[in-house]
Amino acid sequence: MSESVRSEATVLDETRGDCSRLAQEIIDTFPDLGAMVATAESCTGGLIAGAITDIAGSSAVFDRGFVTYSNQAKQDMLGVREKTLEAFGAVSAQVATEMVLGARRRSRADFAVSVTGVAGPGGGSATKPVGLVWMGLSGPGDLTSAVELRWDPSWSRDMIRAATVRAALEALIGRAALGSESQGTPASP
């Protein structure tokens, strides 16, 4: 095994360990907020929901997950508009935002996260390369945002997806902390 493969394997194991730790933090802290979580996932295929539900006690904080890999699933399950997909493509801030808002509307969740991206190894383009992920985040007070993540395009599919899961869990924790401080904040697209 080459040094670079061994290094990525080590980083991947560490990242997955981070995901378990972060999911445990969600399970430990969100009940105090009386908060439920929903996920809307494309490129991670349910791994964010899986990280949370791998932890005992997750039913106290996890409402549901939507795995919407195809554009049609994004429309059917989350209400993403066809015109948004046509205008911006599935990997965009606009689609990540519509996904996360759809997850909140179609669940009992107080907080939701969405991800849509190019996990590779193929499928990328000059404008949407492998490693590009858009993450949507929404919480109480209708404070909603989309964040661009750019992972190293040389990473494996597993590494890109694990890094995305970690980022989503971190974002949920951060948004919950913000939400507890800013109830009633107006929406920000």
Secondary structure, 3 states (H helix, E strand, C coil): CCHHHHHHHHHHHHHHHHHHHHHHHHHHHHHHHCCCEEEEECCCCCHHHHHHHCCCCHHHCEEEEEECCCHHHHHHHHCCCHHHHHHHCCCCHHHHHHHHHHHHHCCCCCEEEEEEECCCCCCCCCCCCCCEEEEEEEEHHHEEEEEEEECCCCCCHHHHHHHHHHHHHHHHHHHHHHHHHCCCCCCCC
